[in-house]
């Protein structure tokens, strides 16, 4: 088996549904969905996926704006909800590059909204607006999920 191969049509179909629902700004982007056999580590953390903007040479040769690489060994152990969240996460990294007039002039990758250490938050609490927004979004979604489980017919 090769180290990298294209994802199957079922993965691409789910990713396309997520892109249509939440990522209209990258509707025109050509994306290659690729599996890698084993999740690489970065800084001691498994990388479940990575979004990469194509170089000009690769864009010319392959006609692909982004490559999203998913770790197959971890993918196989994920729930459907985790898979959807991972695809959404990687798509969120993909963004248009705009000029001062707001016109798309290419593509770029977007950084995470929040990067922190659990130990620092544990010692100091939520001091930054990005931390509070992150917790608020997670709390609202969790409440929604809990209500759906408690009242499945509504």
Secondary structure, DSSP 8 states (H G I E B T S, - for coil): --SEEE--HHHHHHHHHHHHHH-GGGTT--EEEEEESS--EETTEE--EEEEE--HHHHHHH--SEEEEEEHHHHTT--HHHHHHHHHHHHHHEEEEE-TTS-EEEEEE---S----HHHHHHH---SHHHHHHHHHHHHHHHHHHHHHHTTT-
